[in-house]
């Protein structure tokens, strides 16, 4: 009996009416999301703020659509003019740099740096440091000049010394001997010994 009654209930034409009825009931999303009125606001004020929020969100959506349409139109104009994305990037960078240069922060920073530079160059510590470096440079140049003079004088003294002159004389003697031996060898090759003592033979027939 129980199984038969269950089959009758399952096959009843009224099956699903309860679920359909629950689905068709409208649900107020705002009411479900609103658990309680924010502190310090009345119910009327809350409704007014929610209405204004909905209008602002709708305006934002409209502005986004307008902006997208403007961007498409701008892209078409650039394409017709032959402008590439790189040209646009250069233009944007140039404009951004110009905006930075004319900004109050940049001008203030530049003025501050100029003031610091002026104060630094006019300070006593800077002047003393610059003077010390200048004197050090002059002393270094003078020291190098003195070293060059000493080396030149030492070389002159060494050339005038008896040892150097004796060495120079020996080198000259060796050179003259080598040159003389080369000349004798050359003369021997061109004039063989005994060739001038014998008269040439006449082999002509009688």
VOPAGU-2260 file (C-alpha; in pm, 1 decimal, decimal comma):
REM VOPAGU-2260
SITE   aa  ch    i         X         Y         Z
SITE  UNK   A    0       0,0       0,0       0,0
SITE  UNK   A    1     274,6     245,5      88,5
SITE  UNK   A    2     463,5     179,8    -234,3
SITE  UNK   A    3     147,7     223,5    -435,5
SITE  UNK   A    4      69,8     555,6    -267,7
SITE  UNK   A    5     422,7     673,1    -337,9
SITE  UNK   A    6     383,7     581,0    -705,5
SITE  UNK   A    7      59,5     773,9    -719,8
SITE  UNK   A    8     222,0    1080,9    -560,7
SITE  UNK   A    9     518,4    1063,4    -798,5
SITE  UNK   A   10     293,9    1033,9   -1101,0
SITE  UNK   A   11      52,3    1299,0    -979,4
SITE  UNK   A   12     -17,3    1585,1   -1223,2
SITE  UNK   A   13      45,1    1829,5    -938,8
SITE  UNK   A   14     411,7    1725,1    -928,4
SITE  UNK   A   15     650,5    2025,9    -953,3
SITE  UNK   A   16     391,0    2291,4    -881,1
SITE  UNK   A   17     557,5    2373,8    -553,8
SITE  UNK   A   18     901,4    2418,9    -709,6
SITE  UNK   A   19     759,0    2620,9   -1000,1
SITE  UNK   A   20     573,0    2841,8    -760,8
SITE  UNK   A   21     891,7    2903,5    -562,5
SITE  UNK   A   22    1082,8    2986,2    -882,4
SITE  UNK   A   23     823,9    3236,0   -1000,8
SITE  UNK   A   24     839,8    3434,5    -677,0
SITE  UNK   A   25    1030,7    3759,7    -752,1
SITE  UNK   A   26    1338,9    3815,8    -541,4
SITE  UNK   A   27    1436,9    4170,5    -447,9
SITE  UNK   A   28    1814,5    4164,4    -488,3
SITE  UNK   A   29    1855,7    4496,9    -312,8
SITE  UNK   A   30    1640,8    4380,8     -25,2
SITE  UNK   A   31    1830,7    4053,1      -1,7
SITE  UNK   A   32    2167,6    4230,6     -15,5
SITE  UNK   A   33    2056,6    4485,9     241,5
SITE  UNK   A   34    2082,2    4328,8     578,1
SITE  UNK   A   35    2046,4    4647,3     773,3
SITE  UNK   A   36    2036,9    5021,3     722,6
SITE  UNK   A   37    2387,3    5176,0     759,7
SITE  UNK   A   38    2437,9    5357,9    1082,8
SITE  UNK   A   39    2347,3    5725,8    1065,4
SITE  UNK   A   40    2120,8    5687,5     758,8
SITE  UNK   A   41    1746,9    5667,6     741,5
SITE  UNK   A   42    1568,8    5432,4     505,9
SITE  UNK   A   43    1476,4    5720,8     274,7
SITE  UNK   A   44    1835,5    5845,1     261,5
SITE  UNK   A   45    1960,2    5498,4     180,7
SITE  UNK   A   46    1712,2    5462,1    -104,2
SITE  UNK   A   47    1814,4    5802,3    -240,7
SITE  UNK   A   48    2183,5    5711,0    -230,2
SITE  UNK   A   49    2118,2    5376,7    -402,1
SITE  UNK   A   50    1922,3    5552,7    -675,0
SITE  UNK   A   51    2204,4    5802,1    -727,7
SITE  UNK   A   52    2458,3    5515,6    -736,5
SITE  UNK   A   53    2260,3    5340,7   -1007,9
SITE  UNK   A   54    2253,2    5662,0   -1214,9
SITE  UNK   A   55    2628,7    5713,7   -1175,8
SITE  UNK   A   56    2699,9    5353,3   -1279,5
SITE  UNK   A   57    2476,5    5397,9   -1583,1
SITE  UNK   A   58    2661,9    5719,1   -1679,0
SITE  UNK   A   59    2995,9    5538,1   -1641,5
SITE  UNK   A   60    2879,0    5266,0   -1879,3
SITE  UNK   A   61    2765,1    5528,4   -2131,1
SITE  UNK   A   62    3097,5    5712,3   -2108,6
SITE  UNK   A   63    3287,3    5387,0   -2164,0
SITE  UNK   A   64    3089,3    5324,0   -2480,5
SITE  UNK   A   65    3155,0    5679,0   -2601,7
SITE  UNK   A   66    3526,4    5644,6   -2521,2
SITE  UNK   A   67    3550,4    5316,5   -2711,1
SITE  UNK   A   68    3384,0    5475,8   -3013,2
SITE  UNK   A   69    3621,7    5774,6   -2996,3
SITE  UNK   A   70    3924,9    5544,2   -2974,1
SITE  UNK   A   71    3810,6    5352,4   -3281,4
SITE  UNK   A   72    3762,0    5677,7   -3471,1
SITE  UNK   A   73    4106,2    5799,1   -3360,5
SITE  UNK   A   74    4263,4    5474,4   -3481,7
SITE  UNK   A   75    4098,8    5511,5   -3821,4
SITE  UNK   A   76    4225,2    5868,8   -3855,3
SITE  UNK   A   77    4581,1    5763,6   -3765,7
SITE  UNK   A   78    4564,8    5477,9   -4014,8
SITE  UNK   A   79    4454,9    5712,6   -4292,4
SITE  UNK   A   80    4736,3    5955,1   -4203,8
SITE  UNK   A   81    4992,7    5674,3   -4207,4
SITE  UNK   A   82    5082,8    5715,0   -3841,1
SITE  UNK   A   83    5226,7    5405,3   -3675,5
SITE  UNK   A   84    5196,7    5308,3   -3308,4
SITE  UNK   A   85    5564,4    5400,7   -3270,8
SITE  UNK   A   86    5489,4    5758,7   -3380,6
SITE  UNK   A   87    5213,7    5774,7   -3123,7
SITE  UNK   A   88    5446,2    5644,9   -2854,8
SITE  UNK   A   89    5709,0    5908,0   -2941,5
SITE  UNK   A   90    5447,7    6181,2   -2933,4
SITE  UNK   A   91    5316,5    6061,8   -2597,0
SITE  UNK   A   92    5667,4    6046,2   -2450,9
SITE  UNK   A   93    5749,8    6393,7   -2580,2
SITE  UNK   A   94    5428,8    6533,8   -2436,8
SITE  UNK   A   95    5486,4    6357,3   -2105,6
SITE  UNK   A   96    5841,3    6495,8   -2081,9
SITE  UNK   A   97    5715,7    6844,6   -2164,1
SITE  UNK   A   98    5449,2    6811,2   -1895,6
SITE  UNK   A   99    5716,6    6704,5   -1647,2
SITE  UNK   A  100    5939,7    7000,4   -1736,1
SITE  UNK   A  101    5662,6    7254,8   -1686,2
SITE  UNK   A  102    5531,6    7089,8   -1371,4
SITE  UNK   A  103    5571,7    7268,3   -1040,7
SITE  UNK   A  104    5758,7    6974,6    -888,1
SITE  UNK   A  105    6021,5    6975,9   -1166,1
SITE  UNK   A  106    6066,3    7351,7   -1153,1
SITE  UNK   A  107    6096,7    7342,0    -776,0
SITE  UNK   A  108    6351,8    7060,1    -790,6
SITE  UNK   A  109    6556,2    7242,1   -1057,8
SITE  UNK   A  110    6555,3    7560,7    -853,6
SITE  UNK   A  111    6661,3    7369,7    -543,2
SITE  UNK   A  112    6950,1    7202,0    -728,5
SITE  UNK   A  113    7067,8    7536,0    -865,6
SITE  UNK   A  114    7061,7    7683,3    -516,1
SITE  UNK   A  115    7260,7    7387,8    -380,7
SITE  UNK   A  116    7514,1    7416,9    -661,6
SITE  UNK   A  117    7559,7    7787,3    -602,1
SITE  UNK   A  118    7597,9    7738,3    -227,6
SITE  UNK   A  119    7843,9    7455,0    -282,7
SITE  UNK   A  120    8064,4    7645,9    -526,1
SITE  UNK   A  121    8065,1    7950,5    -299,5
SITE  UNK   A  122    8146,6    7755,7      16,1
SITE  UNK   A  123    8489,7    7781,4     174,9
SITE  UNK   A  124    8536,4    7403,5     177,3
SITE  UNK   A  125    8480,9    7385,7    -199,1
SITE  UNK   A  126    8722,4    7673,5    -262,4
SITE  UNK   A  127    8989,3    7514,3     -42,9
SITE  UNK   A  128    8946,0    7178,1    -215,0
SITE  UNK   A  129    8971,0    7337,0    -558,8
SITE  UNK   A  130    9280,3    7532,4    -455,2
SITE  UNK   A  131    9441,8    7218,7    -310,7
SITE  UNK   A  132    9376,1    7022,3    -630,3
SITE  UNK   A  133    9518,5    7304,6    -839,2
SITE  UNK   A  134    9835,0    7318,7    -630,7
SITE  UNK   A  135    9868,7    6940,2    -647,3
SITE  UNK   A  136    9843,0    6952,7   -1025,3
SITE  UNK   A  137   10106,2    7222,4   -1050,3
SITE  UNK   A  138   10340,2    7029,1    -820,9
SITE  UNK   A  139   10290,9    6712,3   -1024,1
SITE  UNK   A  140   10369,6    6894,3   -1349,1
SITE  UNK   A  141   10677,4    7050,5   -1195,3
SITE  UNK   A  142   10793,5    6714,0   -1060,4
SITE  UNK   A  143   10753,7    6550,5   -1401,2
SITE  UNK   A  144   10945,2    6836,0   -1562,4
SITE  UNK   A  145   11225,0    6797,8   -1308,1
SITE  UNK   A  146   11242,3    6422,3   -1372,2
SITE  UNK   A  147   11271,6    6484,5   -1747,0
SITE  UNK   A  148   11550,9    6736,7   -1691,5
SITE  UNK   A  149   11738,8    6499,3   -1463,6
SITE  UNK   A  150   11713,4    6214,8   -1714,5
SITE  UNK   A  151   11836,1    6436,9   -1997,9
SITE  UNK   A  152   12128,0    6560,6   -1786,8
SITE  UNK   A  153   12221,2    6206,3   -1685,2
SITE  UNK   A  154   12219,1    6094,7   -2048,1
SITE  UNK   A  155   12440,7    6390,7   -2143,4
SITE  UNK   A  156   12684,6    6314,8   -1862,0
SITE  UNK   A  157   12695,8    5948,1   -1963,6
SITE  UNK   A  158   12774,3    6035,9   -2328,9
SITE  UNK   A  159   13053,8    6266,5   -2217,6
SITE  UNK   A  160   13205,0    6012,7   -1982,3
SITE  UNK   A  161   13532,9    5837,7   -2066,4
SITE  UNK   A  162   13370,8    5493,7   -2046,5
SITE  UNK   A  163   13104,7    5581,3   -2304,7
SITE  UNK   A  164   13363,2    5741,3   -2537,0
SITE  UNK   A  165   13588,0    5434,2   -2510,3
SITE  UNK   A  166   13291,0    5211,5   -2590,1
SITE  UNK   A  167   13197,9    5435,8   -2883,8
SITE  UNK   A  168   13555,8    5418,7   -3018,4
SITE  UNK   A  169   13553,1    5038,7   -2995,0
SITE  UNK   A  170   13224,5    5019,6   -3181,3
SITE  UNK   A  171   13365,6    5250,0   -3452,5
SITE  UNK   A  172   13679,5    5034,4   -3487,0
SITE  UNK   A  173   13476,8    4714,6   -3519,5
SITE  UNK   A  174   13250,3    4879,1   -3774,9
SITE  UNK   A  175   13545,6    5000,1   -3986,2
SITE  UNK   A  176   13703,0    4653,2   -3978,8
SITE  UNK   A  177   13377,2    4489,1   -4089,8
SITE  UNK   A  178   13331,1    4740,4   -4372,0
SITE  UNK   A  179   13694,9    4699,5   -4484,2
SITE  UNK   A  180   13667,7    4320,0   -4492,9
SITE  UNK   A  181   13351,6    4342,9   -4701,2
SITE  UNK   A  182   13521,7    4576,4   -4949,3
SITE  UNK   A  183   13821,4    4342,8   -4986,5
SITE  UNK   A  184   13591,1    4047,4   -5045,5
SITE  UNK   A  185   13404,8    4237,5   -5315,1
SITE  UNK   A  186   13727,3    4339,4   -5491,1
SITE  UNK   A  187   13849,0    3978,3   -5489,8
SITE  UNK   A  188   13530,5    3859,0   -5658,5
SITE  UNK   A  189   13552,2    4117,7   -5937,0
SITE  UNK   A  190   13937,9    4079,9   -5991,7
SITE  UNK   A  191   14054,2    3716,1   -5963,3
SITE  UNK   A  192   14422,6    3672,1   -5881,4
SITE  UNK   A  193   14655,9    3612,7   -6176,0
SITE  UNK   A  194   14403,7    3706,4   -6439,0
SITE  UNK   A  195   14588,3    4026,5   -6535,0
SITE  UNK   A  196   14938,6    3873,0   -6561,3
SITE  UNK   A  197   14868,6    3634,1   -6848,7
SITE  UNK   A  198   14801,0    3781,3   -7189,5
SITE  UNK   A  199   14498,3    3648,8   -7372,1
SITE  UNK   A  200   14574,6    3350,6   -7601,0
SITE  UNK   A  201   14510,1    3386,4   -7969,6
SITE  UNK   A  202   14354,7    3065,2   -8096,1
SITE  UNK   A  203   14282,6    3199,7   -8441,7
SITE  UNK   A  204   14407,5    2973,2   -8729,3
SITE  UNK   A  205   14693,8    3080,3   -8945,4
